[in-house]
Amino acid sequence: MGNRFEDASKRAAQKTDEELSKEISQLTNLPSDRCNALFPTETDKNNLKELISIVNSATSENDRVNKLKEKIETCGSVVLKLLKEYTRPLG
C-alpha cells in the first residue's frame, strides 16, 4: 500500500476522471461508462472537451478548421476514437 499522499492523489485523479466523464456525457451522446472506455485518461477527456469547444464555437467554419489543424497532433487520437465509434467501415 502506498503512502497517504499517493492514495490521496489516486482518489483525486479518479474523482476528476468521473467528473470529466459526466461533463462529457452531458455534451455528447456518450454515456459515462462508454466515455471512460473510449477515453480512459484525463488527458483524453480534456482533449475531447477542447475539440467539442472548437466545433461548437461561434467562429466561422474556416476559423474552426484552422483551430482543428492546430490541435490535430495533440487531439488526433481522440478524433480517431470518435470516428471508429460512430462510423462503419467503408465497402
PDB file of N, CA, C and O in Angstrom:
ATOM      1  N   MET A   1       0.840  -1.176   0.000  1.00  0.00           N
ATOM      2  CA  MET A   1       0.000   0.000   0.000  1.00  0.00           C
ATOM      3  C   MET A   1       0.884   1.238   0.000  1.00  0.00           C
ATOM      4  O   MET A   1       1.870   1.301   0.733  1.00  0.00           O
ATOM      5  N   GLY A   2       0.530   2.225  -0.824  1.00  0.00           N
ATOM      6  CA  GLY A   2       1.315   3.447  -0.933  1.00  0.00           C
ATOM      7  C   GLY A   2       1.138   4.327   0.287  1.00  0.00           C
ATOM      8  O   GLY A   2       0.327   4.049   1.169  1.00  0.00           O
ATOM      9  N   ASN A   3       1.901   5.374   0.314  1.00  0.00           N
ATOM     10  CA  ASN A   3       1.754   6.306   1.425  1.00  0.00           C
ATOM     11  C   ASN A   3       0.466   7.111   1.261  1.00  0.00           C
ATOM     12  O   ASN A   3      -0.182   7.048   0.217  1.00  0.00           O
ATOM     13  N   ARG A   4       0.105   7.856   2.282  1.00  0.00           N
ATOM     14  CA  ARG A   4      -1.188   8.535   2.262  1.00  0.00           C
ATOM     15  C   ARG A   4      -1.293   9.559   1.137  1.00  0.00           C
ATOM     16  O   ARG A   4      -2.392   9.824   0.649  1.00  0.00           O
ATOM     17  N   PHE A   5      -0.179  10.135   0.720  1.00  0.00           N
ATOM     18  CA  PHE A   5      -0.213  11.111  -0.358  1.00  0.00           C
ATOM     19  C   PHE A   5      -0.484  10.440  -1.706  1.00  0.00           C
ATOM     20  O   PHE A   5      -1.212  10.973  -2.542  1.00  0.00           O
ATOM     21  N   GLU A   6       0.108   9.271  -1.899  1.00  0.00           N
ATOM     22  CA  GLU A   6      -0.159   8.525  -3.129  1.00  0.00           C
ATOM     23  C   GLU A   6      -1.622   8.116  -3.206  1.00  0.00           C
ATOM     24  O   GLU A   6      -2.256   8.242  -4.254  1.00  0.00           O
ATOM     25  N   ASP A   7      -2.153   7.628  -2.095  1.00  0.00           N
ATOM     26  CA  ASP A   7      -3.548   7.211  -2.060  1.00  0.00           C
ATOM     27  C   ASP A   7      -4.472   8.396  -2.316  1.00  0.00           C
ATOM     28  O   ASP A   7      -5.437   8.279  -3.071  1.00  0.00           O
ATOM     29  N   ALA A   8      -4.185   9.528  -1.696  1.00  0.00           N
ATOM     30  CA  ALA A   8      -4.999  10.726  -1.891  1.00  0.00           C
ATOM     31  C   ALA A   8      -4.923  11.191  -3.341  1.00  0.00           C
ATOM     32  O   ALA A   8      -5.927  11.620  -3.910  1.00  0.00           O
ATOM     33  N   SER A   9      -3.760  11.110  -3.929  1.00  0.00           N
ATOM     34  CA  SER A   9      -3.570  11.504  -5.323  1.00  0.00           C
ATOM     35  C   SER A   9      -4.386  10.605  -6.250  1.00  0.00           C
ATOM     36  O   SER A   9      -5.022  11.093  -7.184  1.00  0.00           O
ATOM     37  N   LYS A  10      -4.370   9.316  -6.002  1.00  0.00           N
ATOM     38  CA  LYS A  10      -5.137   8.371  -6.826  1.00  0.00           C
ATOM     39  C   LYS A  10      -6.630   8.628  -6.696  1.00  0.00           C
ATOM     40  O   LYS A  10      -7.354   8.589  -7.690  1.00  0.00           O
ATOM     41  N   ARG A  11      -7.098   8.889  -5.476  1.00  0.00           N
ATOM     42  CA  ARG A  11      -8.523   9.179  -5.274  1.00  0.00           C
ATOM     43  C   ARG A  11      -8.921  10.475  -5.987  1.00  0.00           C
ATOM     44  O   ARG A  11      -9.989  10.550  -6.595  1.00  0.00           O
ATOM     45  N   ALA A  12      -8.073  11.476  -5.911  1.00  0.00           N
ATOM     46  CA  ALA A  12      -8.348  12.756  -6.565  1.00  0.00           C
ATOM     47  C   ALA A  12      -8.389  12.581  -8.082  1.00  0.00           C
ATOM     48  O   ALA A  12      -9.262  13.144  -8.744  1.00  0.00           O
ATOM     49  N   ALA A  13      -7.473  11.821  -8.630  1.00  0.00           N
ATOM     50  CA  ALA A  13      -7.446  11.581 -10.070  1.00  0.00           C
ATOM     51  C   ALA A  13      -8.700  10.828 -10.516  1.00  0.00           C
ATOM     52  O   ALA A  13      -9.277  11.136 -11.559  1.00  0.00           O
ATOM     53  N   GLN A  14      -9.112   9.854  -9.732  1.00  0.00           N
ATOM     54  CA  GLN A  14     -10.314   9.087 -10.064  1.00  0.00           C
ATOM     55  C   GLN A  14     -11.545   9.986 -10.026  1.00  0.00           C
ATOM     56  O   GLN A  14     -12.405   9.899 -10.903  1.00  0.00           O
ATOM     57  N   LYS A  15     -11.634  10.841  -9.023  1.00  0.00           N
ATOM     58  CA  LYS A  15     -12.768  11.756  -8.912  1.00  0.00           C
ATOM     59  C   LYS A  15     -12.805  12.724 -10.096  1.00  0.00           C
ATOM     60  O   LYS A  15     -13.873  13.012 -10.636  1.00  0.00           O
ATOM     61  N   THR A  16     -11.635  13.221 -10.492  1.00  0.00           N
ATOM     62  CA  THR A  16     -11.545  14.115 -11.645  1.00  0.00           C
ATOM     63  C   THR A  16     -12.007  13.401 -12.904  1.00  0.00           C
ATOM     64  O   THR A  16     -12.764  13.967 -13.692  1.00  0.00           O
ATOM     65  N   ASP A  17     -11.563  12.166 -13.105  1.00  0.00           N
ATOM     66  CA  ASP A  17     -11.986  11.387 -14.271  1.00  0.00           C
ATOM     67  C   ASP A  17     -13.500  11.201 -14.290  1.00  0.00           C
ATOM     68  O   ASP A  17     -14.129  11.333 -15.339  1.00  0.00           O
ATOM     69  N   GLU A  18     -14.082  10.898 -13.143  1.00  0.00           N
ATOM     70  CA  GLU A  18     -15.526  10.717 -13.053  1.00  0.00           C
ATOM     71  C   GLU A  18     -16.268  12.006 -13.398  1.00  0.00           C
ATOM     72  O   GLU A  18     -17.259  11.977 -14.128  1.00  0.00           O
ATOM     73  N   GLU A  19     -15.792  13.139 -12.874  1.00  0.00           N
ATOM     74  CA  GLU A  19     -16.426  14.423 -13.152  1.00  0.00           C
ATOM     75  C   GLU A  19     -16.311  14.789 -14.630  1.00  0.00           C
ATOM     76  O   GLU A  19     -17.272  15.274 -15.226  1.00  0.00           O
ATOM     77  N   LEU A  20     -15.139  14.557 -15.221  1.00  0.00           N
ATOM     78  CA  LEU A  20     -14.962  14.838 -16.647  1.00  0.00           C
ATOM     79  C   LEU A  20     -15.869  13.943 -17.490  1.00  0.00           C
ATOM     80  O   LEU A  20     -16.451  14.407 -18.470  1.00  0.00           O
ATOM     81  N   SER A  21     -15.994  12.686 -17.127  1.00  0.00           N
ATOM     82  CA  SER A  21     -16.860  11.764 -17.865  1.00  0.00           C
ATOM     83  C   SER A  21     -18.305  12.227 -17.817  1.00  0.00           C
ATOM     84  O   SER A  21     -19.002  12.192 -18.831  1.00  0.00           O
ATOM     85  N   LYS A  22     -18.760  12.658 -16.653  1.00  0.00           N
ATOM     86  CA  LYS A  22     -20.136  13.150 -16.528  1.00  0.00           C
ATOM     87  C   LYS A  22     -20.348  14.392 -17.377  1.00  0.00           C
ATOM     88  O   LYS A  22     -21.374  14.527 -18.043  1.00  0.00           O
ATOM     89  N   GLU A  23     -19.383  15.294 -17.355  1.00  0.00           N
ATOM     90  CA  GLU A  23     -19.491  16.520 -18.143  1.00  0.00           C
ATOM     91  C   GLU A  23     -19.515  16.208 -19.641  1.00  0.00           C
ATOM     92  O   GLU A  23     -20.318  16.774 -20.382  1.00  0.00           O
ATOM     93  N   ILE A  24     -18.643  15.316 -20.079  1.00  0.00           N
ATOM     94  CA  ILE A  24     -18.603  14.930 -21.489  1.00  0.00           C
ATOM     95  C   ILE A  24     -19.903  14.239 -21.884  1.00  0.00           C
ATOM     96  O   ILE A  24     -20.406  14.459 -22.986  1.00  0.00           O
ATOM     97  N   SER A  25     -20.444  13.419 -21.013  1.00  0.00           N
ATOM     98  CA  SER A  25     -21.706  12.739 -21.302  1.00  0.00           C
ATOM     99  C   SER A  25     -22.829  13.734 -21.530  1.00  0.00           C
ATOM    100  O   SER A  25     -23.720  13.496 -22.346  1.00  0.00           O
ATOM    101  N   GLN A  26     -22.789  14.838 -20.817  1.00  0.00           N
ATOM    102  CA  GLN A  26     -23.816  15.864 -20.991  1.00  0.00           C
ATOM    103  C   GLN A  26     -23.645  16.604 -22.316  1.00  0.00           C
ATOM    104  O   GLN A  26     -24.617  17.133 -22.856  1.00  0.00           O
ATOM    105  N   LEU A  27     -22.433  16.646 -22.839  1.00  0.00           N
ATOM    106  CA  LEU A  27     -22.160  17.354 -24.086  1.00  0.00           C
ATOM    107  C   LEU A  27     -22.278  16.464 -25.319  1.00  0.00           C
ATOM    108  O   LEU A  27     -22.327  16.962 -26.443  1.00  0.00           O
ATOM    109  N   THR A  28     -22.324  15.157 -25.115  1.00  0.00           N
ATOM    110  CA  THR A  28     -22.338  14.208 -26.233  1.00  0.00           C
ATOM    111  C   THR A  28     -23.438  13.177 -26.025  1.00  0.00           C
ATOM    112  O   THR A  28     -24.205  13.248 -25.064  1.00  0.00           O
ATOM    113  N   ASN A  29     -23.500  12.231 -26.933  1.00  0.00           N
ATOM    114  CA  ASN A  29     -24.416  11.093 -26.803  1.00  0.00           C
ATOM    115  C   ASN A  29     -23.743   9.907 -26.123  1.00  0.00           C
ATOM    116  O   ASN A  29     -24.291   8.805 -26.107  1.00  0.00           O
ATOM    117  N   LEU A  30     -22.557  10.132 -25.562  1.00  0.00           N
ATOM    118  CA  LEU A  30     -21.821   9.050 -24.918  1.00  0.00           C
ATOM    119  C   LEU A  30     -22.222   8.907 -23.459  1.00  0.00           C
ATOM    120  O   LEU A  30     -22.128   9.871 -22.701  1.00  0.00           O
ATOM    121  N   PRO A  31     -22.667   7.725 -23.050  1.00  0.00           N
ATOM    122  CA  PRO A  31     -22.873   7.504 -21.617  1.00  0.00           C
ATOM    123  C   PRO A  31     -21.521   7.519 -20.891  1.00  0.00           C
ATOM    124  O   PRO A  31     -20.484   7.254 -21.499  1.00  0.00           O
ATOM    125  N   SER A  32     -21.538   7.825 -19.610  1.00  0.00           N
ATOM    126  CA  SER A  32     -20.300   7.933 -18.824  1.00  0.00           C
ATOM    127  C   SER A  32     -19.420   6.701 -18.940  1.00  0.00           C
ATOM    128  O   SER A  32     -18.208   6.824 -19.116  1.00  0.00           O
ATOM    129  N   ASP A  33     -20.009   5.518 -18.845  1.00  0.00           N
ATOM    130  CA  ASP A  33     -19.193   4.308 -18.889  1.00  0.00           C
ATOM    131  C   ASP A  33     -18.523   4.132 -20.257  1.00  0.00           C
ATOM    132  O   ASP A  33     -17.381   3.680 -20.335  1.00  0.00           O
ATOM    133  N   ARG A  34     -19.231   4.490 -21.329  1.00  0.00           N
ATOM    134  CA  ARG A  34     -18.638   4.392 -22.672  1.00  0.00           C
ATOM    135  C   ARG A  34     -17.543   5.439 -22.844  1.00  0.00           C
ATOM    136  O   ARG A  34     -16.510   5.179 -23.460  1.00  0.00           O
ATOM    137  N   CYS A  35     -17.784   6.621 -22.294  1.00  0.00           N
ATOM    138  CA  CYS A  35     -16.788   7.686 -22.324  1.00  0.00           C
ATOM    139  C   CYS A  35     -15.502   7.224 -21.638  1.00  0.00           C
ATOM    140  O   CYS A  35     -14.407   7.436 -22.159  1.00  0.00           O
ATOM    141  N   ASN A  36     -15.636   6.598 -20.480  1.00  0.00           N
ATOM    142  CA  ASN A  36     -14.462   6.090 -19.759  1.00  0.00           C
ATOM    143  C   ASN A  36     -13.744   5.005 -20.539  1.00  0.00           C
ATOM    144  O   ASN A  36     -12.517   4.917 -20.501  1.00  0.00           O
ATOM    145  N   ALA A  37     -14.504   4.176 -21.250  1.00  0.00           N
ATOM    146  CA  ALA A  37     -13.885   3.117 -22.039  1.00  0.00           C
ATOM    147  C   ALA A  37     -13.116   3.688 -23.223  1.00  0.00           C
ATOM    148  O   ALA A  37     -12.009   3.238 -23.519  1.00  0.00           O
ATOM    149  N   LEU A  38     -13.693   4.673 -23.903  1.00  0.00           N
ATOM    150  CA  LEU A  38     -13.042   5.274 -25.064  1.00  0.00           C
ATOM    151  C   LEU A  38     -11.904   6.212 -24.679  1.00  0.00           C
ATOM    152  O   LEU A  38     -10.868   6.265 -25.343  1.00  0.00           O
ATOM    153  N   PHE A  39     -12.117   6.949 -23.595  1.00  0.00           N
ATOM    154  CA  PHE A  39     -11.162   7.986 -23.179  1.00  0.00           C
ATOM    155  C   PHE A  39     -10.779   7.767 -21.715  1.00  0.00           C
ATOM    156  O   PHE A  39     -11.259   8.474 -20.828  1.00  0.00           O
ATOM    157  N   PRO A  40      -9.916   6.788 -21.471  1.00  0.00           N
ATOM    158  CA  PRO A  40      -9.614   6.407 -20.092  1.00  0.00           C
ATOM    159  C   PRO A  40      -8.759   7.410 -19.316  1.00  0.00           C
ATOM    160  O   PRO A  40      -8.756   7.390 -18.085  1.00  0.00           O
ATOM    161  N   THR A  41      -8.044   8.278 -20.010  1.00  0.00           N
ATOM    162  CA  THR A  41      -7.162   9.197 -19.293  1.00  0.00           C
ATOM    163  C   THR A  41      -7.768  10.594 -19.198  1.00  0.00           C
ATOM    164  O   THR A  41      -8.611  10.982 -20.007  1.00  0.00           O
ATOM    165  N   GLU A  42      -7.329  11.322 -18.213  1.00  0.00           N
ATOM    166  CA  GLU A  42      -7.776  12.705 -18.037  1.00  0.00           C
ATOM    167  C   GLU A  42      -7.359  13.539 -19.249  1.00  0.00           C
ATOM    168  O   GLU A  42      -8.101  14.421 -19.679  1.00  0.00           O
ATOM    169  N   THR A  43      -6.198  13.268 -19.789  1.00  0.00           N
ATOM    170  CA  THR A  43      -5.712  13.993 -20.966  1.00  0.00           C
ATOM    171  C   THR A  43      -6.650  13.787 -22.149  1.00  0.00           C
ATOM    172  O   THR A  43      -7.004  14.744 -22.836  1.00  0.00           O
ATOM    173  N   ASP A  44      -7.055  12.534 -22.388  1.00  0.00           N
ATOM    174  CA  ASP A  44      -8.000  12.253 -23.476  1.00  0.00           C
ATOM    175  C   ASP A  44      -9.306  13.018 -23.278  1.00  0.00           C
ATOM    176  O   ASP A  44      -9.838  13.614 -24.214  1.00  0.00           O
ATOM    177  N   LYS A  45      -9.807  12.992 -22.059  1.00  0.00           N
ATOM    178  CA  LYS A  45     -11.074  13.681 -21.774  1.00  0.00           C
ATOM    179  C   LYS A  45     -10.940  15.191 -21.980  1.00  0.00           C
ATOM    180  O   LYS A  45     -11.841  15.824 -22.529  1.00  0.00           O
ATOM    181  N   ASN A  46      -9.834  15.759 -21.547  1.00  0.00           N
ATOM    182  CA  ASN A  46      -9.614  17.190 -21.742  1.00  0.00           C
ATOM    183  C   ASN A  46      -9.462  17.536 -23.219  1.00  0.00           C
ATOM    184  O   ASN A  46      -9.942  18.578 -23.666  1.00  0.00           O
ATOM    185  N   ASN A  47      -8.799  16.667 -23.978  1.00  0.00           N
ATOM    186  CA  ASN A  47      -8.673  16.881 -25.419  1.00  0.00           C
ATOM    187  C   ASN A  47     -10.033  16.820 -26.098  1.00  0.00           C
ATOM    188  O   ASN A  47     -10.320  17.611 -26.997  1.00  0.00           O
ATOM    189  N   LEU A  48     -10.864  15.889 -25.671  1.00  0.00           N
ATOM    190  CA  LEU A  48     -12.212  15.796 -26.227  1.00  0.00           C
ATOM    191  C   LEU A  48     -13.012  17.057 -25.922  1.00  0.00           C
ATOM    192  O   LEU A  48     -13.690  17.590 -26.801  1.00  0.00           O
ATOM    193  N   LYS A  49     -12.939  17.534 -24.692  1.00  0.00           N
ATOM    194  CA  LYS A  49     -13.637  18.767 -24.334  1.00  0.00           C
ATOM    195  C   LYS A  49     -13.151  19.934 -25.183  1.00  0.00           C
ATOM    196  O   LYS A  49     -13.947  20.775 -25.601  1.00  0.00           O
ATOM    197  N   GLU A  50     -11.853  19.987 -25.438  1.00  0.00           N
ATOM    198  CA  GLU A  50     -11.302  21.054 -26.266  1.00  0.00           C
ATOM    199  C   GLU A  50     -11.828  20.965 -27.701  1.00  0.00           C
ATOM    200  O   GLU A  50     -12.175  21.982 -28.302  1.00  0.00           O
ATOM    201  N   LEU A  51     -11.885  19.758 -28.242  1.00  0.00           N
ATOM    202  CA  LEU A  51     -12.428  19.583 -29.593  1.00  0.00           C
ATOM    203  C   LEU A  51     -13.895  19.989 -29.663  1.00  0.00           C
ATOM    204  O   LEU A  51     -14.315  20.649 -30.614  1.00  0.00           O
ATOM    205  N   ILE A  52     -14.665  19.599 -28.671  1.00  0.00           N
ATOM    206  CA  ILE A  52     -16.077  19.971 -28.632  1.00  0.00           C
ATOM    207  C   ILE A  52     -16.216  21.486 -28.587  1.00  0.00           C
ATOM    208  O   ILE A  52     -17.076  22.059 -29.255  1.00  0.00           O
ATOM    209  N   SER A  53     -15.374  22.122 -27.803  1.00  0.00           N
ATOM    210  CA  SER A  53     -15.389  23.582 -27.692  1.00  0.00           C
ATOM    211  C   SER A  53     -15.096  24.235 -29.037  1.00  0.00           C
ATOM    212  O   SER A  53     -15.755  25.206 -29.409  1.00  0.00           O
ATOM    213  N   ILE A  54     -14.120  23.716 -29.763  1.00  0.00           N
ATOM    214  CA  ILE A  54     -13.780  24.265 -31.082  1.00  0.00           C
ATOM    215  C   ILE A  54     -14.948  24.095 -32.040  1.00  0.00           C
ATOM    216  O   ILE A  54     -15.331  25.042 -32.727  1.00  0.00           O
ATOM    217  N   VAL A  55     -15.512  22.904 -32.091  1.00  0.00           N
ATOM    218  CA  VAL A  55     -16.609  22.615 -33.012  1.00  0.00           C
ATOM    219  C   VAL A  55     -17.822  23.491 -32.709  1.00  0.00           C
ATOM    220  O   VAL A  55     -18.501  23.952 -33.627  1.00  0.00           O
ATOM    221  N   ASN A  56     -18.096  23.721 -31.432  1.00  0.00           N
ATOM    222  CA  ASN A  56     -19.277  24.495 -31.042  1.00  0.00           C
ATOM    223  C   ASN A  56     -19.038  25.994 -30.944  1.00  0.00           C
ATOM    224  O   ASN A  56     -19.950  26.743 -30.594  1.00  0.00           O
ATOM    225  N   SER A  57     -17.825  26.442 -31.247  1.00  0.00           N
ATOM    226  CA  SER A  57     -17.540  27.871 -31.127  1.00  0.00           C
ATOM    227  C   SER A  57     -18.330  28.663 -32.173  1.00  0.00           C
ATOM    228  O   SER A  57     -18.746  28.123 -33.198  1.00  0.00           O
ATOM    229  N   ALA A  58     -18.522  29.931 -31.895  1.00  0.00           N
ATOM    230  CA  ALA A  58     -19.319  30.800 -32.755  1.00  0.00           C
ATOM    231  C   ALA A  58     -18.496  31.408 -33.886  1.00  0.00           C
ATOM    232  O   ALA A  58     -18.970  32.317 -34.566  1.00  0.00           O
ATOM    233  N   THR A  59     -17.296  30.935 -34.095  1.00  0.00           N
ATOM    234  CA  THR A  59     -16.448  31.474 -35.150  1.00  0.00           C
ATOM    235  C   THR A  59     -16.835  30.866 -36.493  1.00  0.00           C
ATOM    236  O   THR A  59     -17.660  29.955 -36.560  1.00  0.00           O
ATOM    237  N   SER A  60     -16.237  31.373 -37.544  1.00  0.00           N
ATOM    238  CA  SER A  60     -16.529  30.868 -38.889  1.00  0.00           C
ATOM    239  C   SER A  60     -16.020  29.436 -39.034  1.00  0.00           C
ATOM    240  O   SER A  60     -15.176  28.974 -38.267  1.00  0.00           O
ATOM    241  N   GLU A  61     -16.549  28.765 -40.021  1.00  0.00           N
ATOM    242  CA  GLU A  61     -16.105  27.391 -40.271  1.00  0.00           C
ATOM    243  C   GLU A  61     -14.612  27.364 -40.591  1.00  0.00           C
ATOM    244  O   GLU A  61     -13.899  26.461 -40.154  1.00  0.00           O
ATOM    245  N   ASN A  62     -14.146  28.334 -41.341  1.00  0.00           N
ATOM    246  CA  ASN A  62     -12.732  28.411 -41.682  1.00  0.00           C
ATOM    247  C   ASN A  62     -11.872  28.549 -40.424  1.00  0.00           C
ATOM    248  O   ASN A  62     -10.828  27.906 -40.318  1.00  0.00           O
ATOM    249  N   ASP A  63     -12.298  29.382 -39.473  1.00  0.00           N
ATOM    250  CA  ASP A  63     -11.561  29.540 -38.220  1.00  0.00           C
ATOM    251  C   ASP A  63     -11.555  28.242 -37.418  1.00  0.00           C
ATOM    252  O   ASP A  63     -10.538  27.879 -36.827  1.00  0.00           O
ATOM    253  N   ARG A  64     -12.686  27.546 -37.398  1.00  0.00           N
ATOM    254  CA  ARG A  64     -12.748  26.274 -36.668  1.00  0.00           C
ATOM    255  C   ARG A  64     -11.842  25.238 -37.306  1.00  0.00           C
ATOM    256  O   ARG A  64     -11.171  24.486 -36.599  1.00  0.00           O
ATOM    257  N   VAL A  65     -11.811  25.187 -38.632  1.00  0.00           N
ATOM    258  CA  VAL A  65     -10.925  24.253 -39.332  1.00  0.00           C
ATOM    259  C   VAL A  65      -9.468  24.557 -38.992  1.00  0.00           C
ATOM    260  O   VAL A  65      -8.684  23.643 -38.738  1.00  0.00           O
ATOM    261  N   ASN A  66      -9.110  25.827 -38.988  1.00  0.00           N
ATOM    262  CA  ASN A  66      -7.736  26.203 -38.647  1.00  0.00           C
ATOM    263  C   ASN A  66      -7.392  25.818 -37.215  1.00  0.00           C
ATOM    264  O   ASN A  66      -6.285  25.346 -36.954  1.00  0.00           O
ATOM    265  N   LYS A  67      -8.324  26.012 -36.278  1.00  0.00           N
ATOM    266  CA  LYS A  67      -8.092  25.615 -34.885  1.00  0.00           C
ATOM    267  C   LYS A  67      -7.906  24.103 -34.790  1.00  0.00           C
ATOM    268  O   LYS A  67      -7.034  23.619 -34.068  1.00  0.00           O
ATOM    269  N   LEU A  68      -8.733  23.364 -35.524  1.00  0.00           N
ATOM    270  CA  LEU A  68      -8.600  21.905 -35.516  1.00  0.00           C
ATOM    271  C   LEU A  68      -7.253  21.473 -36.085  1.00  0.00           C
ATOM    272  O   LEU A  68      -6.633  20.538 -35.580  1.00  0.00           O
ATOM    273  N   LYS A  69      -6.810  22.143 -37.119  1.00  0.00           N
ATOM    274  CA  LYS A  69      -5.488  21.836 -37.685  1.00  0.00           C
ATOM    275  C   LYS A  69      -4.394  22.034 -36.640  1.00  0.00           C
ATOM    276  O   LYS A  69      -3.462  21.236 -36.549  1.00  0.00           O
ATOM    277  N   GLU A  70      -4.514  23.100 -35.854  1.00  0.00           N
ATOM    278  CA  GLU A  70      -3.524  23.375 -34.807  1.00  0.00           C
ATOM    279  C   GLU A  70      -3.513  22.281 -33.745  1.00  0.00           C
ATOM    280  O   GLU A  70      -2.462  21.982 -33.178  1.00  0.00           O
ATOM    281  N   LYS A  71      -4.651  21.693 -33.475  1.00  0.00           N
ATOM    282  CA  LYS A  71      -4.789  20.724 -32.384  1.00  0.00           C
ATOM    283  C   LYS A  71      -4.666  19.272 -32.820  1.00  0.00           C
ATOM    284  O   LYS A  71      -4.674  18.385 -31.966  1.00  0.00           O
ATOM    285  N   ILE A  72      -4.552  18.997 -34.101  1.00  0.00           N
ATOM    286  CA  ILE A  72      -4.610  17.619 -34.570  1.00  0.00           C
ATOM    287  C   ILE A  72      -3.523  16.731 -33.973  1.00  0.00           C
ATOM    288  O   ILE A  72      -3.767  15.550 -33.727  1.00  0.00           O
ATOM    289  N   GLU A  73      -2.345  17.265 -33.737  1.00  0.00           N
ATOM    290  CA  GLU A  73      -1.289  16.424 -33.160  1.00  0.00           C
ATOM    291  C   GLU A  73      -1.620  15.996 -31.742  1.00  0.00           C
ATOM    292  O   GLU A  73      -1.389  14.844 -31.374  1.00  0.00           O
ATOM    293  N   THR A  74      -2.157  16.906 -30.939  1.00  0.00           N
ATOM    294  CA  THR A  74      -2.457  16.553 -29.555  1.00  0.00           C
ATOM    295  C   THR A  74      -3.803  15.865 -29.414  1.00  0.00           C
ATOM    296  O   THR A  74      -4.008  15.110 -28.463  1.00  0.00           O
ATOM    297  N   CYS A  75      -4.719  16.106 -30.330  1.00  0.00           N
ATOM    298  CA  CYS A  75      -6.073  15.568 -30.206  1.00  0.00           C
ATOM    299  C   CYS A  75      -6.405  14.517 -31.258  1.00  0.00           C
ATOM    300  O   CYS A  75      -7.536  14.034 -31.314  1.00  0.00           O
ATOM    301  N   GLY A  76      -5.437  14.159 -32.088  1.00  0.00           N
ATOM    302  CA  GLY A  76      -5.687  13.216 -33.170  1.00  0.00           C
ATOM    303  C   GLY A  76      -6.209  11.871 -32.706  1.00  0.00           C
ATOM    304  O   GLY A  76      -7.083  11.294 -33.354  1.00  0.00           O
ATOM    305  N   SER A  77      -5.694  11.361 -31.602  1.00  0.00           N
ATOM    306  CA  SER A  77      -6.152  10.045 -31.121  1.00  0.00           C
ATOM    307  C   SER A  77      -7.614  10.101 -30.691  1.00  0.00           C
ATOM    308  O   SER A  77      -8.339   9.116 -30.833  1.00  0.00           O
ATOM    309  N   VAL A  78      -8.051  11.242 -30.167  1.00  0.00           N
ATOM    310  CA  VAL A  78      -9.448  11.402 -29.775  1.00  0.00           C
ATOM    311  C   VAL A  78     -10.334  11.389 -31.019  1.00  0.00           C
ATOM    312  O   VAL A  78     -11.392  10.759 -31.022  1.00  0.00           O
ATOM    313  N   VAL A  79      -9.909  12.074 -32.063  1.00  0.00           N
ATOM    314  CA  VAL A  79     -10.666  12.106 -33.312  1.00  0.00           C
ATOM    315  C   VAL A  79     -10.797  10.696 -33.878  1.00  0.00           C
ATOM    316  O   VAL A  79     -11.881  10.295 -34.300  1.00  0.00           O
ATOM    317  N   LEU A  80      -9.705   9.948 -33.890  1.00  0.00           N
ATOM    318  CA  LEU A  80      -9.761   8.576 -34.399  1.00  0.00           C
ATOM    319  C   LEU A  80     -10.718   7.709 -33.599  1.00  0.00           C
ATOM    320  O   LEU A  80     -11.482   6.935 -34.176  1.00  0.00           O
ATOM    321  N   LYS A  81     -10.686   7.828 -32.286  1.00  0.00           N
ATOM    322  CA  LYS A  81     -11.589   7.033 -31.442  1.00  0.00           C
ATOM    323  C   LYS A  81     -13.045   7.390 -31.709  1.00  0.00           C
ATOM    324  O   LYS A  81     -13.902   6.507 -31.762  1.00  0.00           O
ATOM    325  N   LEU A  82     -13.330   8.677 -31.879  1.00  0.00           N
ATOM    326  CA  LEU A  82     -14.702   9.099 -32.178  1.00  0.00           C
ATOM    327  C   LEU A  82     -15.167   8.571 -33.535  1.00  0.00           C
ATOM    328  O   LEU A  82     -16.291   8.088 -33.665  1.00  0.00           O
ATOM    329  N   LEU A  83     -14.314   8.663 -34.527  1.00  0.00           N
ATOM    330  CA  LEU A  83     -14.674   8.162 -35.852  1.00  0.00           C
ATOM    331  C   LEU A  83     -14.902   6.664 -35.837  1.00  0.00           C
ATOM    332  O   LEU A  83     -15.844   6.180 -36.464  1.00  0.00           O
ATOM    333  N   LYS A  84     -14.060   5.917 -35.134  1.00  0.00           N
ATOM    334  CA  LYS A  84     -14.246   4.472 -35.024  1.00  0.00           C
ATOM    335  C   LYS A  84     -15.553   4.137 -34.319  1.00  0.00           C
ATOM    336  O   LYS A  84     -16.236   3.176 -34.674  1.00  0.00           O
ATOM    337  N   GLU A  85     -15.892   4.945 -33.311  1.00  0.00           N
ATOM    338  CA  GLU A  85     -17.106   4.691 -32.526  1.00  0.00           C
ATOM    339  C   GLU A  85     -18.368   4.983 -33.332  1.00  0.00           C
ATOM    340  O   GLU A  85     -19.361   4.268 -33.197  1.00  0.00           O
ATOM    341  N   TYR A  86     -18.345   6.010 -34.160  1.00  0.00           N
ATOM    342  CA  TYR A  86     -19.561   6.487 -34.800  1.00  0.00           C
ATOM    343  C   TYR A  86     -19.658   6.210 -36.309  1.00  0.00           C
ATOM    344  O   TYR A  86     -20.597   6.663 -36.962  1.00  0.00           O
ATOM    345  N   THR A  87     -18.716   5.487 -36.845  1.00  0.00           N
ATOM    346  CA  THR A  87     -18.797   5.163 -38.266  1.00  0.00           C
ATOM    347  C   THR A  87     -18.666   3.668 -38.493  1.00  0.00           C
ATOM    348  O   THR A  87     -18.210   2.921 -37.627  1.00  0.00           O
ATOM    349  N   ARG A  88     -19.074   3.257 -39.670  1.00  0.00           N
ATOM    350  CA  ARG A  88     -18.929   1.858 -40.085  1.00  0.00           C
ATOM    351  C   ARG A  88     -17.837   1.795 -41.143  1.00  0.00           C
ATOM    352  O   ARG A  88     -17.584   2.782 -41.834  1.00  0.00           O
ATOM    353  N   PRO A  89     -17.193   0.647 -41.273  1.00  0.00           N
ATOM    354  CA  PRO A  89     -16.171   0.515 -42.316  1.00  0.00           C
ATOM    355  C   PRO A  89     -16.772   0.726 -43.712  1.00  0.00           C
ATOM    356  O   PRO A  89     -17.915   0.346 -43.967  1.00  0.00           O
ATOM    357  N   LEU A  90     -16.004   1.323 -44.592  1.00  0.00           N
ATOM    358  CA  LEU A  90     -16.447   1.506 -45.982  1.00  0.00           C
ATOM    359  C   LEU A  90     -16.362   0.185 -46.716  1.00  0.00           C
ATOM    360  O   LEU A  90     -15.509  -0.652 -46.423  1.00  0.00           O
ATOM    361  N   GLY A  91     -17.240   0.012 -47.656  1.00  0.00           N
ATOM    362  CA  GLY A  91     -17.143  -1.175 -48.511  1.00  0.00           C
ATOM    363  C   GLY A  91     -18.206  -2.172 -48.329  1.00  0.00           C
ATOM    364  O   GLY A  91     -18.208  -3.202 -49.003  1.00  0.00           O
TER     365      GLY A  91
END
